[in-house]
Amino acid sequence: MGQKASARLNDQTQQAHVITCALEAGLPAALDQLGDTTDPARSFMRRAWYKADTHRVTCTLLARRRDGTPILAIPTRAIGPMVLRARAVSASYWPYRSFPMAKDASDAEIAAFLGCAIVQRNIGAALRIGPVYSNDPAVERLARVARDMGWSVLTRNLGTSFVQNIAEQVEQGIWPSKSRQRKLRSYERKLRDAHGELRVAFHSGNDWNQTVWDDLAAIEADSWVGTKTDHSGAKFINTASLQHWQTVAADPVIAGRLRATILYVADRPISFSFDLQAGDVQYGIASSYIEEMARFSPGQIVTSWLIDDAIARGIRQFDWGLGDNGYKRDLGAVAGPELVDLLFVRGPVLAAALKPRWEQTTESISLALAAGLTASLGEIGRSGAVQMDRLVLPGLAFAAAAIAMGE
């Protein structure tokens, strides 16, 4: 191999004792390979899961064993002031942002990955992972090893998820309760009498066609999201979000994990629940109903049907996510793991400056990073003995000037 060819290889791939590290443009096939072999609860983290975020420039940090077996893959995109070269895990916001890691990955392999010069160059001063569950196994391992190597891991708490242990409820004979059954029969009867026959349809796998997407969008358009918001949080009437889910569902493996439960009245779609199955857990991604039908509780009707369907498929737990805990508690859901936003920071000065802005505020990621960068410059000026990582120092003055100008 010639000297120039060798230089190009070393710029993209680096040996790190027990593994090989690489920076690959886009989303490598190794993501699907890891998805096929990892914990079933995390098997949806495939190329298509990250592809939906490719309106931003994405690259993937990839670690392999010397026999070529992938160990972990972290797709990332740029965030914050350019000089920091900070990155964030690039993935769907729902239900969480994480990355695939081999079940048998060792601490030594994770440490070798974090120690790779090519990984540190790509991550820059900081790596954001979130929102993610506080007990996420891959992130927990990465954080523990990173701390042992001198990194700081800053945590922003986003709230508490609510989980329903449906298998336990069935075993204890408390699902469905007689009172719930009576109440739902009453809702269905009143809705049928007022508007016509009811039908519930379950869509998954090969069912993701334009008709299903149109039905979901029709419900959302006439829901409170469609009539009382700017649609930024919408899943199906927001064009970018709809394209996101259509991209995800193009992967046949993930398509089989996604489920839509739709309630029709006289063939009109009036309520839906959109969920993701991961192993024996089902995550609630979105649910909605037409506002004019609110008095018939169509959301409760759909939820009851989807729970019974999920039980028959072997689902043992529902994760209903954050917020609106009233109806979730009514289902028997209890407080589950915290959702957090993590920032892995290299360099103690920057970490100290970022900590209060990251952990105690809800300002945007870019604003938090910019403010932390400015504060760290002040610290450097006050203490000549403090030295930041060589990747952070160059260009700080220019960055501060850009921030001051509102860039």
N, C-alpha and C positions, 0 to 999 in steps of 0.2 A: 504494500500500500504506500503511495507517495506521501510526501510530507503534507501537501495541501489537503489531500483526501483525509489523512489522519487528523488534521486540525479540525476539519468539518465534523468528523465523527465525534471528537472529544467535546465539541461545542454542543452536541445534541445528546450525547450519551456518556455516562461516567460510571466506572466501576467503583464500588464502595464496600470493599472487604467481602461482605457476604451476598451482596445483591448488585444489580445493575440499575442505575437510575436513568431515566430519559425524559425529555420534554418533547411532547408530540403536538403538532398543530391539530386543532380540532379534537375529535373524539375517536380514539382508537378502538379496534375490535376487542381489545382486552377488557373493556367495560362489560361487554356482553359475556365474555368468558368468565369473568368474576361473578357476574350476575347468575350464571348457570350453576356455579359451584358454591356460592356463599350461603349463608343462613336464609331459609325460605322467607323469613320475615323481612329480608332486605333485598330480595331478588328482583324487585322492580327497578333498582338503580342501574339501569342499562343505558346504552347510548341514546336511545330515544328520549329517556327521562331528562337528559341534559341537553339534548339537541334543541329543545324548545327555547332555550336561552341563547341560541346562536345569533340572534340579532346583535349580540355583543361579541367581541372577539374572544374566543375561547381557546385555551390550550390545556393539555392534560399532563400532569406530573405522574409518571408511571414507574413503579418498581417491579422488577422481575428477579426471580432466583436465577442462578446461573444456568439452569436447565431450560430457561425461557418461561417458566410458570409465572404468571402475574401474581403479585402479592397485594398491591393496593394501587388505586388510580384515583387521582383528585383532579377533576376538571375545574379550572379557575378562570376568572375574568378580572380585569383591572377595576380598582375602586380608589377613590380619594385622590389627593394631589399626585400628579404624575411623578414627581421626584421621589416619593416614597416607594413607588413601584409595588404598592400593596395590592393584594389579590383577595378574591372572595370565591368560595365554592359556588359554582354555577349550576343551578338545578331548579326544579319546580319548587315554589314556595310551599306547596301543599303536599303531604302533611308536614314535611320537614326537609331540610337540606343536609345531606350527609354524603358519604362516599363509600364505595365498596372496598372491603378488605377481606383477604383470605382468612378463614376461621382459624387456621393454624399459624398465622403470622406471629413471629416472636418479637419480644422487645428489642433484641439485637438488630433485627431486620428493620424495625420502625426507626430505631436510632440511626442506623446507617442511612436510611432514606432522608431523615431530617438533616443529617450531617453532610449530604451530598452538596457540593458547591452549586451544581446546576439547579437543585431544588431551592437552595437559599437565594440564588440570583433571581429565580422566577418569583418566589414569594416576596422578596424585597424585605421591607421592614415589618410587615404584618400580614397575617392571613385571617380572614373572617370566615367563620363557619357558623351559619345560623340563618333562620331559626332551626334549632335542633333540640332533641330531648336531652335533659341533663344526664340521663342514664344510657345514652346512645353508646353501644359497645365500642365502635370504631373510634369515635371522638374521645371517649374516656381514655382509651389506650394511648391515642396520639397525644392527648393533653398530659397524661402522666409522664410519658417519655420526654416530651418537650420540656416540662418543668425540671426534670432530672438533668437536662442538658443546659439549663440556665435560661430558658425562655420564660416569659411571663404569659399567663393566660387570663385575660380579663373577661368578666362575665356580666352580661346585661340580662336581667330577668324579665321575661315577657309575659309570664302568667302561668297558671296551672291548667293542665289538661284534665278532662273528665273522662273516666273509663267506666264501662259497664261490663262486669264479669258475668256475661249472659249464661255461660255454662254452669256456674255456681247457682244462678237464679233458677235455672231449669232443674238442676239436681235437687234444690231445696223446695221445689214446687211453688215458687213465688212468681214465676213468669209462665204465661201471663196471668196476672191476678184476675179473680172473678170480677172485681169492680172495673178493672181496665177493659175486660172483654165486654161488659155491659155498656160501658161508656162508648167504646168504639162502634159497637153495633148500632147504638143510638145515632152517632155521627153519620154513619153510612146510610142508615135508613132516611134520615132527614135530608141528606144530600141527594139521595136517589129520588125521593119524593119531589124535591124542588127542581131538579135539573135532568134527571134521566139515569139510565143504567151506568153502573160503575164497572171499570175494568182496570186491573193493575198489570203492568207489563214489566218484565225484567230484561235488561239488555246487557250483553257482555260479549267478549270474544269477537265473532264475526258479525255481530249485530250493529257495529258502529258505522251507520250509513247516514246520508244527509237528512233523511226523515227524522231519525233520532235526534240529531243535532238541532234540527229546526224545532222539534217539539220542546226540547230543553230551553231553547232561546225564547220560544213563544211564552212559556211559563214565566221565565225570568223578566221578560219585557213588561208583563203585567203585574209583577210583584213589587214590593216596596223598593227593591234594588233598582228596578227598571223605572219606577215612577218618581222616586224621591231621592235619588243619588246621582252623582255624575258618571256612574257606570264604571268607575275605576276599579271597583271591587267585584264587578260582574264576571262570571265565568263564560257565558255563552253569547251575550249581546255585545260584549267587548271584543272587537275583532282580533286583537292581539292574543287575548286569553283563549278565545275559541281556537285560533290556529295552534296555540300551545297544546291544547288537549287533543286536537286532531293529529298533531305530530306525534304525540305520545301514543295515541291509540293505533298508529300505523305499525307499531311493533306488535306482532301477534302475541308475544308473551305478556306484555303489559296490557294489551287489549283484553286478555283473559282475566287480568286482575281488576280492571276497572268495571264498575257496575252502575247502571242507572235504573232506578226504580221509579216508574212514572204512573201516576194515577190519572185515568181518563174518565170523564163524565160525558155520556152521549158522544163519545169519540173525541171530545175536546181535552187536550192535556191541561191539567189544572195544578198539579203538584209533582215535585220530583225530589229524589235524594240521589246524590252522585257520590260514589264511595270507591275506596281502593282496598282490595284484599291483599294482605301480606302475611303469608303463613296462616295462622289461625286467628289473626287480628284483622278487623275491618275498620278502616279509618274513614270518618265522615269528612268529605271535602267540601260539599256544598249541598244546601237544600233550599227549596223555595216553593211558594204557592201563589196563585193568583189572589190579589188583594180582595176582590169582590166575593171570594169564597171563604174568607177567613172565619166566618161564624160557624162553618161546618167542620173546622179543624182538619183540613185536608193534610196538613203536615203530620199530624198524629196518625192519621190513617196510613199514610205512606210508610212512616217509621215502623208501625206495627207489622205491616206486610214484609218490609225488608228484613226486620229482625227474625221473623219466622222463617223466611227463606234462607237467611244466613245460618241459622241454627241447623237447618237441614243439610247445609254444605259443610258443617263442621267448624264454623266460627265459634270461638270460645270467648272472645272479648271484643267489645266495640270501643274505639277511641273517638270520642266526639269533639276533641279539640278544645280550644279556648272559648270563653265567653258564654253568655246565655245559659247560665248553669241552672236556672229554675226548672226548665223542662227536662234538662239532663238529669237532675236529681230526682225528678218525678219518675224517670225511667229506672231509677235505681243506680245511676252512675255515681261514682265517688271520686274525690280528688286523686289524680294520678301524678305522673312525673311533671316537673317544671319544664317549660319551654324556655330556652336560653339563646342568647346571641353571643358567641365567643369570638374573641380577638386574640390570636396568637402573635405576640410581639417579640421581636428580637431587638435587644438594646434596652437597658434599665432606665435610661433617661426618658426615652420616648414612652416607655410603658408607664412610668410614674406620671408623666404629663397627660397621657391619655386616660388613665384610670378613672378619675372623677367624671370626665366627660363621657366616657363609655358606660360606666356602671350606674351613674346616678341621673342620667338625662335620657330623653327619647329623641334627641335631635338626629338629623340624618347622618348616615355613615360618613359622607364626605365632609360635612361640617365638623364632626367629632375628630376626624383625622387631621383636618386643617388646623383646628384649634390646638390639638395636641402637638402638632408640629411646631406651631408658633411658640407654645409654652416651652417646648424642649430647647428651642433656640435660646430662650432666656436663661435656662439652666446652664447651657453650655457656656454662655457669656459670663455667668457668675462663678463658674468652677472650671478653671483651666485644667484641672486634673481629670475631669470627666471626659471620656472618649466614647463616642458612639460607634456603632458598627460601621465599617468602611463603606457599606452599601448605602448608609443613611446620610452620612455627612456631606458628600458632594452635592452641591446645588441647593443646600438648605436656604441660603440667603435669597436665591432667586425664587424659591418656592414661597418664602415669607412675603416677598414683594408681590408675587402674583396673588397670594391670599388677600393681602391688604388692598389690592386693586379689585377684589371681588371676583376673581377667576374661580 
